[in-house]
Amino acid sequence: MKISNETKVGILTAVGIAVLILGYSFLSGSDLFSRENKFYAIYNSVDGLTVSKPVLVNGFQIGRVSDMKLRPDGRTVVEFTINHQYNVPSNTNAKLVSTDLLGGKAIRFEYGNSKVLAQSKDTLQADIQGSLAESLQPIQTKAEHLITKLDSSLAAINKIMNPNFQRNVDRSFSSIANSLETLEGTTKKIDALVGSQSEHINGIMTNAEDVSGNLKVSTAHLNGIATNFEKVSNDLANANIKQTLDNANQAVAGLQATVDKINSGNGSLGMLINDKTVYKNLADATANLNALFIDLKAHPGRYVSFSVFGGKKKD
């Protein structure tokens, strides 16, 4: 059977288109003859991420980014094509990560611990990791500060190398040497003064020790006085002072009543003090008794008679 040239051209064209499609699919990382699952994630920013970027798990590629669509709210929906032989837990985190210092991005799946597997066309959790440049930003800042300090240090070194500065440094060292020499002389004078007054200082220290001992003894005496005072205070606190005062008040009241009776003339003592007749009779009796004693002394025979030889008693 003879094949026409038109047929041959058509077949070659079809084969060329098929090879072109297969080549494009291969270069884009897809396999037309394998079954794949599709998953989605929504990101606020996808800077540096493009279609056909790899999807990695611990550095191993299990799929690729197959599509990206911008939503009306400004966020981006990213579609992942994953080989069907890899199971993805439902709580997997699809993190947008940096792969190099030039800003290249990829998707890293961080598997969760869920026993439930994600189904094709499910939406996974999305997260964004800072770029390597952002991670190196603190180091860059520190490096800039370090460079600034190095510049200051170099400027200071250049200033030190200035001949005028060197002369000033020499003068400064000379002044320091003179000061040290003066200080050494002063120290020697102080040592000599201390040596000459060592006996006086020892006497002062001895007196200080004696004073300290006396203070220690006085402190012991004060402690004893304080103890005695505390004991007296406790005894006073324990004594029945109120009852003693009440008894004293009663005694004073009784004495006052007695004095009132005497002043009013009641009783013998009151009559003796207040009645003049009683006083006069008592005075007369005292005078008579005194006269009797005088007469008895002058004429004892009138009242007492005795005989040595037993004579007869006179009437």
VODREN-545355 format. One record per residue: residue in one letter; x, z, y of N, C-alpha, C, O, CB in turn. Coordinates in steps of 0.02 Angstrom, whole numbers, plus 50000, padded with zeros to 5 digits. Glycine has a CB too. Example, Ala and Ser with C-alpha at 12.3 -4.5 7.8 and 13.67 -1.06 7.14 Angstrom:
<nodes>
A506605039049716506155039049775506605039049835507125042349834505655045249776/S506425035449888506845035749947506455039450002506705040250057507045028649970/
</nodes>
This chain:
<nodes>
M500425000049941500005000050000500445000050062500915004050069499525006150000/K500294995550105500704994950163500424999150220499824998750236500764987550185/I500865003350250500655007750305500825004250369501375001650380500995014750300/S500335004350412500445000950476500895005150521500985011150513499774999650511/N501155001450570501585004950618501205010150658501475015450674501904999850665/E500575008750674500175013550712500085020050672500105025550700499485010550729/T499975019250606499895025250564500535029250562500525035450567499685023350494/K501095025750555501735029150553501855032950618502075038650618502295024150540/V501695029650675501795032950740501345039050745501555044250771501655028050799/G500705038650720500245044350723500495050150681500475055950702499555042350700/I500745048450620500995053850577501595057250608501645063350607501175051050507/L502065053250634502655056150666502465060550726502755065750739503135050650687/T501965058050763501745061950821501445068650799501595073850830501225058050862/A501035068650747500735074850722501265079550696501245085550709500225073350667/V501755076750659502285080950633502695083850690502885089750688502735076950585/G502815079750742503195082250798502835087850834503135092850854503355076650847/I502165087050843501765092350877501775098750835501835104150862501035089950888/A501705097950768501715103850724502385107350728502415113550732501555101850652/V502935103350726503595106450731503685109950798503985115350802504145101250721/L503425106850851503475109850918503095116450921503345121350948503205105050972/I502495116550892502105122850892502445128150851502495133950872501395121550864/L502695126250791503035131150749503675133750783503835139650780503205128050681/G504045129050816504655131150850504505135950908504855140850918505035125050875/Y503985134250945503795138651001503575145450975503755150651004503235135451044/S503195145450921502975151850892503565155850867503585161950875502475150650836/F504055152350836504635155850811505045158850868505275164550866505075151250769/L505135154650921505525157150978505175162851014505505167251042505675151451026/S504515162751014504145168151047504065174251003503805179351025503455165651068/G504295173850940504305179650897503685180350854503575185650824504385185750938/S503265175350850502655175850809502735171650747503125166850744502035173550850/D502365173650698502385170150634501675167950619501235172150607502675174650577/L501555161450618500875158850608500615159950538500015159450526500855151550624/F501065161450491500865162050421500835169350398500765170650339501335158250377/S500875173950443500835180950424500235184050458500045182050513501495184750443/R499945189050424499375192750453499645198250499500125201750483498935195750396/E499315198850557499555203650606498965207550634498405205050637499925200050662/N499095213850655498605218050689498745218050763499315217550785498615225250661/K498215218550802498275218650874498065225550901497555228250881497845212950905/F498475228150946498325234450979498395233551055498715228751078498795240250954/Y498105238151091498105237551164498325244251196498245249651166497395235451191/A498595243651256498755249451296498695247551370498815241751388499475252151280/I498505252351411498385251051483498915254851523498995260851514497655253151505/Y499275251351567499825254251607499675253451681499365248551703500495250851589/N499895258351719499845257851792500345252951820500215249651871499935264651824/S500925252351788501445247751810501805245051749501965248751703501945251251859/V501945238451750502305235251694502905231451722503065226051698501835230351655/D503235234351772503805231151803504355229851751504585234551718504085235451860/G504555223551743505085221751696504825219851627505225217451586505565227351690/L504185220851612503915219251546503625212151547503255210351593503375224451524/T503785208251496503515201451490503265200351419503395204251374504055196151508/V502895194851411502645192951345503235191351299503745188551322502165186851349/S503175193151236503665192251183504195197751182504665197551142504005185451190/K504125202851228504585208551224504455212451159503885212751137504505213151286/P504965215351129504875218551063504505225151067504505228551118505545219551031/V504175226751012503885233351001504305236850948504385234350893503115232850978/L504585242650967505085246050926504825252750901504435256050934505745246950964/V505075254650842504985261350815505665263750793505945261350744504455261450755/N505935268550830506615271150817507125265450816507585265550775506625274950750/G507045260650861507505255050867507365249150821507685243950827508195257450853/F506875249850776506705244450730506095240750757505595243850775506575247150659/Q506135233950758505585229950786505045229050733505175226650678505845223150811/I504425231050752503855230150708503345225250737502845223750705503515236850694/G503475222850797503005218150828503265215950895503865216550911502315221250835/R502805213150936502995210651001502405211151048501845212351028503245203350995/V502555210251112502035209851163501755202851162502125198051174502305211751235/S501115202051148500815195451139500415193151200500315187151209500365195451079/D500185197751243499785195751300499775201351352499845207251335499065193751278/M499675199451415499615204251470499075201751518499075195851537500295205251507/K498615206251536498075204351582498005209851635498025215751621497405203251544/L497915207551698497825212151753497095213751763496675209151765498125209251818/R496925220151767496235222251777496075222651852496525222851893496115229151743/P495425222751868495235223151939495485229451974495595229352035494475222751946/D495575234951937495805241151969496565241351979496825246452002495595247051927/G496925235851962497635235551973498055237451913498655236451913497825239952029/R497745240151861498115241851801498155235751755497775230951763497785247751764/T498625236151708498765230351665498615232151592498825237351567499495228051672/V498245227651559498105228451487498625224351450498685218351460497375226251469/V498995227751406499525224551367499295224251294499075229151266500205228251374/E499375218251265499185217251195499815217051153500305213651169498775210651185/F499805220851097500365221051050500145217750985499605219050960500605228351038/T500585213650958500475210650893500955214050844501565213550851500585202950894/I500675217550794501065221650748500975218850677500415217150657500855229150751/N501535218450641501505216150572501045220650531501075226750538502215215850540/H500615217650489500105221350453500385226350403500035230850382499645216650418/Q501025225550385501305230150334501515236950364501705241450327501915226850302/Y501475237550429501665243850461501035247550484500635244850522502145242650522/N500955253650460500375257750479500525261450544501075263850555500205262750422/V500025261750586500095265050652499595270750656498995269450654499985259850710/P499815277050662499345282650670498925281850733499135278550781499725289350672/S498335284750732497865283850788498105287250853497915285150907497185286650769/N498525292450847498765295850907499475293650926499855297550955498755303350896/T499645287350908500305284650927500335283551002499835281651034500435278050889/N500915284851031501025283951102501445277751113502005277251089501365290251133/A501165272851150501525266651165501875267551232501565267151285501035260451167/K502535268851230502915270551290503305264451313503655261251274503385276451278/L503235262951378503615257551410504305260351429504345264851470503235254651472/V504835257651398505505260451407505975255051432505835249051426505765263451341/S506555257251460507075252651482507565251651426507715256151387507435255351545/T507815245551423508295243851369508995242651395509465242651355508055237751332/D509075241551460509745240351487509745242151561509225243651590509965232951476/L510335241851591510405243451662510125238151708510025239251767511135244551679/L509995232151680509735226651721508985226851729508695222551762509935220051691/G508665231751700507945232451707507535229551651506925228951657507725229251770/G507855227551595507475224951539507035230251508507245236051501507945222051487/K506435228451488505945233151462505735231351391505805225551370505335233551507/A505485236151355505205235251288504685240651277504615245251317505765235551233/I504315240051222503805245051204504065248951144504275246051094503125241651188/R504055255551151504275259851096503675263851071503375267551110504855264551118/F503505263051008502965266750977503235273550955503705273950916502655262850917/E502925278850980503085285650957502505287950914501975289950939503205290551018/Y502615287650848502095289350800501855296550810502255301050822502335288250728/G501195297450805500905304150805500865306950735501095303850687500225304150837/N500575312950729500515316350664499825315750634499655319350588500705323650671/S499415311250661498725310550635498735306950568499135302350556498285306650686/K498285309250524498215305950458497765299850463497745295750416497925310950407/V497415299150519496975293350528497375287750558497745288650607496365295150574/L497315281650529497695275950552497295272150605496685271850602497875271250494/A497655269450654497335265250705497125258550674497495255750633497805264150765/Q496535256250693496285249850669496455244350718496575245550777495525250250658/S496475238250694496635232550736496155232350795495555233450788496595226050695/K496425230750854496085230250918495915237150947495515237650994495445226250910/D496215242650920496145249250951496605249751012497105246251018496315254850900/T496415254151058496815255451118497215261851108496935267151093496365256051182/L497865261351115498315266951104498465270551170498335267951225498965264551071/Q498745276451163498965280151222499555276551254499975273651220499165287451204/A499585276651321500105273251358500525278151397500265283151423499815267851404/D501165276751402501625281051440502185276651466502345271451437501895286951397/I502505278851522503045275051553503655279651559503605285051587502835272251622/Q504215277351534504835281051541505235278251599505245272251610505255280751475/G505555282751637505965280451693506515275851671506775276551615506255286351731/S506695271251714507225266451698507905270051696507985275651720507235260751749/L508385266451667509065269251664509355270051734509725274751748509525264751623/A509165265451778509405266051848509115272351880509465275851916509205259851889/E508465273751866508165279851893508485286051863508575291051897507415279951881/S508655285651798508985291451765509675292751794509905298351798509035290251690/L509995287251815510675287951843510665289451917511195290251947511065281651831/Q510065289751947510025291052019510345297752039510725297852088509305290852041/P510215303352003510565309652021511315309152016511675311952058510325315351976/I511565305451964512285304651958512555300652016513095302052043512465301151891/Q512175295552037512385291552093512425295852157512885295252197511915285652103/T511915300152166511905304452225512505309152224512845310052276511255308652228/K512655312152166513235316552161513885312752174514345315252206513265319952093/A513915306552148514515302452159514605301052234515165301152259514465295952120/E514045299652268514105298352340514355304552377514785304052421513425296252369/H514085310552358514325316752389515075317752374515455319852418513915322852364/L515265316352312515965317152293516415312552333516955314552355516055315852219/I516185306352343516585301552382516645303952454517175303352485516265294552380/T516095306752481516125309452550516635315052555517015315352603515425311852572/K516625319652505517115325052505517825322552498518285325152529516955330052449/L517915317352457518585314452449518825311552515519405312152534518585309152394/D518355308152551518545305452616518755311052664519255310352700517965301452647/S518375316652663518565322252706519245325052687519655326752730518025327852703/S519355325652620519995328352597520575323752617521095326152638519995329152520/L520475317152612520995312452631521135312852706521705312452728520805305352612/A520595313752745520695314452817521085320752833521525320752877520015314552854/A520925326252797521295332452808522035331752788522475334352821520975338252768/I522145328052733522845326952712523225322852763523805324252779522865323452643/N522885317752790523205313652842523375317852903523885316952935522755307752861/K522915322552919523035326852976523625331552963524025332953008522415330852993/I523675333952900524225338352882524895334652888525405337552908524135341152812/M524895328352869525515324352872525735322852943526285320352954525435317952834/N525315324252992525495323153063526075327753081526065333653065524885324553110/P526605325053115527185329253133527005335153177527285340553170527715325153168/N526535334153223526325339753266526025345353225526155351253237525825337353319/F525625343353176525315348453134525845352153093525795358253084524795345253086/Q526345348653069526885351853031527255356953074527425362353052527375346553004/R527385354953138527725359653182527295365953193527545371553195527885356353250/N526635364853200526185370653209526195375053146526165381153151525475368353224/V526225371853088526245375653026526885379753022526875385453001526185370952965/D527455376653043528085380253042528055386353088528285391753071528675375553063/R527775385253148527715390953194527265396353164527395402353172527445388653262/S526745394253131526285399053100526635403153046526545409253042525675395553071/F527035399753005527405403352953527915408152984528025413652958527755398452905/S528215406053039528695410553073528345416653099528605422253094529055406853130/S527745415653128527355421353154527155426053097527165432153105526735418953191/I526965423153041526775427252983527375431252958527305437052940526495422852927/A527975428052957528575431552934528735437352981528905442852958529175426752930/N528675436253048528795441653095528295447353086528475453253090528775439053168/S527675445553075527155450653065527295454753003527225460853003526455447453060/L527505451352950527665454952888528265459552898528275465152872527815449952831/E528755457352937529335461552951529135467752991529355473252976529875457652988/T528715466653042528465472353081528065477153037528135483253043528035469953140/L527655474352994527255478552949527705482552902527555488252886526775474252909/E528245479352879528705482952835529025488852871529085494252842529245478152808/G529235487752936529525493252975529025498852985529205504752980529775490653042/T528405497053000527885502153009527775506152945527675512152947527235498953032/T527795502652889527695505952824528265510952811528145516352786527665500752768/K528875508952828529445513552819529355519852862529485525352839530115510052835/K529145518852926529035524652970528495529252942528565535352944528845522353040/I527975526352916527435530352887527695534252827527525540152818526835526052867/D528105530952784528385534352726528825540252748528795545652718528795529452683/A529235539052801529665544552824529245550252852529405556152840530145541952878/L528715548652889528285553952917527945557852861527905563952864527755550852964/V527705554352811527375557752755527875562152718527705567652697527055552752707/G528505559652710529005563652676529175570052713529265575252683529625559552664/S529225569552781529395575552820528825580552822528945586552829529585573552891/Q528225578252817527655582752821527355584252752526785586552747527125579752866/S527735582852699527455583752632527285591052618526775592652588527945581252579/E527745595752641527605602852630526965605052666526555608652639528205607252652/H526905602752729526305604452767525675601652733525165604952729526355601852839/I525735595552709525165592452674525005596252610524425597252594525315585052658/N525535598452574525405602352513525055608852529524605611052493526075603752476/G525265612152586524925618252606524195616952622523755620852604525275621452667/I524065611452657523365609752673522975608752609522395610952604523335603352717/M523265605352561522915604152498522795610652461522265611652431523325599352453/T523295615352464523205621852432522625625652465522205628452431523845626152435/N522625625652533522075628952568521405625852551520895629252544522195628752644/A521415619252545520795615852528520555617952459519955618852447520885608252531/E521035618752412520845621052344520565628152347520085629752313521445620652296/D520895632552389520635639452395519935639452424519495643052400521105643652439/V519835635452477519165635152507518665632652456518095635152452519165630452568/S518875627752416518425625252364518245630652314517675631152292518735619252329/G518765634752294518625640252248518155645352278517705647852245519275643552226/N518275646952343517835651852376517115649252380516635652852369518095653552447/L517075642852395516405639852397516065640152329515465641152323516435632652421/K516475639352277516195639652209515935646752194515395647552166516725637552157/V516345651952214516125658952203515515660452245515035663452221516705663852222/S515525658252309514945659452353514325656052325513765658752330515095656952424/T514425650352298513845646952267513565650952210512955651352202514055639952242/A514015653952169513775658152114513385664152141512855665952114514365660652070/H513635667452196513285673052226512605670952254512105674352246513705676352281/L512615665252287511985662752315511485661252259510875662352267512105656452356/N511735658852204511275657652147510985664252122510385664552106511655653952090/G511415669652119511155676152098510645678852147510125681552127511725681152089/I510785678152213510305680452264509645676652258509105679552262510595679552335/A509715670152248509105666152241508705668252180508085668452181509275658652237/T509065669952125508715672252064508355678852077507785679752057509215673052006/N508715683552112508395690052128507795689152174507265692252164508905694852160/F507875684852223507315683652269506725680652232506145682252246507535678952326/E506875676252186506335673252147505985678552105505375678452097506605667552102/K506385683252077506095688552036505655693052079505095694852058506645692752003/V505905695052140505505699152185504865695652204504325698652207505905701152247/S504935689152218504345685252237503835685152180503235685852192504545678052255/N504085684352118503625684452061503295691252053502695691652038504005682551997/D503705696752064503405703452058502875704552111502345707352097503955708952064/L503015702252172502505702952225501885698852210501325700952223502795700752293/A502005692952181501425688852164501015692052109500405691452108501655681852144/N501365695452061501005698552006500685705252025500215707451992501465699451947/A500955708552078500685715152098499975714452126499795709352155501145718552150/N499575719952117498875719952141498875722552213498675728252225498405724252095/I499085718452259499145720452329498465721852360498405726452401499505715152370/K497965718152341497305719052370497025725952354496745729352397496825713652345/Q497105728052290496845734652271497225740152309496925745052331496915735752195/T497895739352316498285744352354498045744852426497965750352452499035742552353/L497925739152457497675739252526496985742452530496835746152578497645732152553/D496565741152480495895744252480495955751852475495595755452509495475741452421/N496405754252431496495761552424496755764552489496545769952510496985763052366/A497225761052520497485763552584496935763852637496905768652675498065759152609/N496515758852638495965758852687495485764652673495245767852720495575752152683/Q495355766052608494915771652591495235778252613494885782652639494775771752515/A495905779052602496245785252623496215786052698496095791552723496975785252599/V496315780752735496285781052808495585782852831495485786652879496505774352840/A495085779952796494385781452814494235788852802493895792052843493895777052774/G494485791652744494375798852731494715803252783494415808152806494625800752661/L495335801552801495685805352852495325805052919495295809952956496405802752860/Q495055799152934494685798352997494065802752997493885805653048494485791053008/A493725803252938493125807452933493305814852942492945818652975492775806452865/T493885816752913494105823752921494255825352993494055830653019494725825152878/V494605820753027494765821753098494125822153139494075826253185495215816053124/D493635817953122492995818153158492655824953149492395827753198492525812453134/K492665827753087492365834353075492725839753115492415844153144492385836052999/I493405839253116493785844253154493605843853227493495848953260494545843253144/N493575837653254493405836853325492695839153341492565841553396493485829553345/S492245838453293491545840553305491445848053295490905850453311491085836653259/G491945851853269491885859053260491615861053193491485866953183491465861953313/N491515856553149491265858253082491835860753039492395858253042490935852053049/G491685865952999492195868752955492625873852990492605874653051492615863352927/S493015877452949493435882852975493955880253022494055882953077493775886652918/L494295874853002494815872153044494535869453109494845870153162495185866653008/G493935866453105493625863953167493445869753213493555869253273492995859953150/M493155875253185492975880953227493595884253255493595886553312492575886053186/L494145884453215494755887553239495045883753298495315886653345495265887953183/I494985877053294495275872953347494835872753408495075872853464495405865853321/N494165872453398493715871153453493385877553482493205877653541493155866353430/D493315883053441492975889153464493495893853496493945896253462492605892753405/K493415895053561493895899353597493835906653575494325910253577493775898753672/T493225908853556493135915953535493545917353473493895922353470492385917453520/V493515912853424493905913653363494645913953381495025917953353493775907953313/Y494845909653427495545909553447495745916153481496285918853469495685903653495/K495265918853523495405925153559495455930953509495915935053513494865926653612/N494965931253461494985936553411495615936253370495925941353355494375936153365/L495815930153351496425929253312497025931553353497495934553326496515922053290/A497025930153418497575932253461497585939853468498125942953465497525929053531/D496985943053476496955950353480497205953553415497585958353416496235952753495/A496975950653358497195953353293497945952853286498265957353260496855949753235/T498225947553309498955946553305499305951753349499825954453330499155939353326/A499015953053410499325957953456499295964953426499775968653429498965957853525/N498685966753396498625973353364499115974153307499425979353300497915974453339/L499185968853267499645969253211500355970053235500745973553204499585962953168/N500515966853289501185967553318501305974553343501845977353333501285962553375/A500785977653376500855984653400500925989353343501305994153346500245986653443/L500565988053289500605992153229501315992053201501585997253183500105989853176/F501605986153198502295985653172502785989453217503255992653193502505978353167/I502665989053282503115992553328503046000153319503556003753317502965990653402/D502416002753313502316009953304502586012253237502876017753232501566011653309/L502486007953186502756009653119503506010153121503806014353087502536004453067/K503806006053159504536006153163504766012253203505286015253188504805999753195/A504366013953254504566019753295504406026353262504806030953266504206019353364/H503836027053229503626033353196503446031953124502856031753107503036036653233/P503936030953083503776029553013503486035452977503146034652926504396027152976/G503606041653003503346047552968502596048052972502276051152930503646053752996/R502306044953022501586045053027501256041252970500666042352953501366042153094/Y501606037152942501286032752893501576033752823501216032752774501366025452913/V502226035752817502536036752752502926043352755503316044352801503016030752733/S502816048052704503166054452701503446055252631503126053452582502696060352718/F504076057952627504386059152562504886064752571505146065852626504726052652532/S505026068452515505496074152517506026073052464505876070952408505126080852505/V506636074552483507186073752435507156079052381507306077752323507856073952471/F506946085352404506946090952357506256092352329506146097652298507216097052391/G505806087852339505136088852309504736093752347504326097252317505206091052238/G504826094352414504436099052453503716096952456503536091652431504706099652523/K503326101052487502626099752490502496094452542502786094452596502246106152505/K502066089952525501876084452569501426086852623500936090452610501556078852531/K501586084752684501156086552740500626081352749500706075352736501576087352805/D500056084452774499496079852788499616076452853499216072352875498816083452789/
</nodes>
